């Protein structure tokens, strides 16, 4: 069983490795969702790879006009064969189209065919006659020994209702939700003759380069190593408080009020790793790289110098531009490029712009942490905290149950003075300091103080 690539970045992963040859794939969706672009892009990439391709366009435009429109995309390859059929003629007389189409395919013998779109074919006929035509088309396609894409303007309910869903080997559904900040584009597999495809919703975008698909995270459960080493966070005295430092491959959540130094804790974690030859990734949704470098330099952390050495990479994504799946793909690419061993996410509340459902956000971040462990990374996540008052046990900390280590930073009034306090609320697999701990931030960085036993 031979498998062919789609040529669409990310789509082969969603398909479970590519498209089985031969196959008939329906690309369905609402108007403007990108069905034609997906099909054409796959044809052009296949053509560049030496395959013979055929684009059948049911349209009112000429071949020259079609090619002119396609030439605006970077992926366009002029070697694809284009043949047009008039919409009005295929609505009235689809059988003549089928005969002519058969002759074209017999003459060209293409490896990959796109018919765009099947929706108007036989539109003026009764449903029973349209069904018979689809069966005839399917019978003809069966003799082509090719990958055949059929596009159609359909809702999901249409796809389930129409006979075409029964005769194709796979159904790819594209949709777009026009939101205040732009369009959210979704691709999902409704049916596929490959059992290893990834179910669920995946995001994608469209640019002059074409379609780029960002598969949703599927993170395998990984077994923690029976013996893992401890790593140094770089904060003086922290190793004593944690009885040796953080565990390698662990996930740590730093939660705290505004101004408690959450980001600084994360910078220490990344910079210390880089000093020890462990490259690190900083993914920030709040501070841009210039702001982070300035902040780090003011506290004696050589962030920019370590960047120049290729030991640290900063990925800045403004909250308004966050696409969770695209962000993950970008993260993994950069992790692999620099061989990262540590990763910092600051601040995970940025995902609130993406996930209206807190359960979906929790699932995404949980999977992301498992991806980090699977890639051999120790992770640190920063989160705001809505707790108030002096009771450190009365708190609402997002995702606290998912991480291995939970550290809470708070401003507290002690003897009529506002002080910064730290509590290690949990640390899987290790004893740790149970007292409330004072700390300060000055020009030399974080300075851990005394235990506050009376709180």
Order of alpha helices (4+ residues) and beta strands (2+ residues): beta-alpha-beta-beta-alpha-beta-alpha-beta-alpha-alpha-beta-alpha-beta-alpha-alpha-beta-beta-beta-beta-beta-alpha-beta-beta-alpha-beta-alpha-alpha-beta-alpha-beta-alpha-beta-beta-beta-beta-beta
